[in-house]
């Protein structure tokens, strides 16, 4: 009886150890993946010259803190390296302050 318990315990332990091989993610792995995806989304939004608010609206399932962190990191990187953003095709680039028309105050 004792040997059968030991055999069952060892079999269960071996099966549980193989969870990574089966592709079963732990909670910490899922959290890390979602945070990385949020940072990638935020970074892509900043590079595409999109506001953080627009990024939040178009990606409601992404974690806002991770999206903001990615957006902020990309903003800093782009400023340090003088990188110009790339708007997506078909959209107008933002106007410079010099080209912008003053609002009517009538």
N, C-alpha and C positions, 0 to 999 in steps of 0.2 A: 504494500500500500504506500509506503514511504517513497519507494522508487518511482511509482506511477505519478505521485505528486511532483516529485523532482523533474520527471520527464515532461509533465504538462507545464510546469513553471518555466523550464528551459525552452520549450517550444513557443510559449507565449512571449517570452523575452526575445527570442530570435525573430519572431514575426513583428513585434513592435520596433525592434531595431531596424527592420527593413522598410519602415514607413517612408524614409527619404527616397529609397529606390522606387517606391510606388508613386512618387510625386505628390504625396500628401504634405501640405504646408502647415507649419505650426502658426500659432497666432502671431508670434513675433516676426515670422517671415512674411506673413500677409501684411502686417503693419509696415514693415520696411519697404515692401513692394509698392504699397499705396503711396507712401511718402515720396519714394523715388519717382513714381509716375506724376504726382502732383508737382514736384519740382521741375520735371521735364515739361509739363504743360505750361507752367509759369514762365519758364525760360523761353519756350517757343513763342509765347504771347509777346514777351518783351522784344524779342528779336524781330517779330512781325509788326512791331510798332502798334500794339494794341494796349489799351489801358487795362489796368488791373481789374477794374469794374467789369469791363467787357469780357475779360477772361473768366471771371467768376460766373457771369451770366451764361456764357457758352459752355461751361464745364461744371454744372451744378453738383455732380457726384464726386468731384475731386475735393480733397480737403483744402479748405481756404488757407490755412496756415502754411501748408506745403507749397501751394501754388504761389502764395505771396513770397515765400522764401526763395523759390526758384526765379521769380520775376525780379526780385531785389538783387540776387546774385548776378543775374545776367545783365541787369542795368549797370551795376558796378563794373563788371567785366568790360562791357561795351564802352563805358566812359573812359576807363583806364587805357584801353587799346584803340581808342578813336574808331570804333566800328559803327558803321551806319546800318540802321535797321533795314530789313527787307520786307516791305509790305507784300501781302499776297497778291497774286495777279488779279487784275480786274478792280482793285480798290484804289482809291485815290490816296496818295501820300498826304500826311498832315501838312497844312500850310505853315510857312514860317511866320513869325510875328511881324516881320516887315511886309509880308504880302497880305496879311489879314486885314480885312476892312473893319474900321471902327464901327461899333454898333450905333444905330440911330438913337438920338436922345430927344426925339420930338415928343 
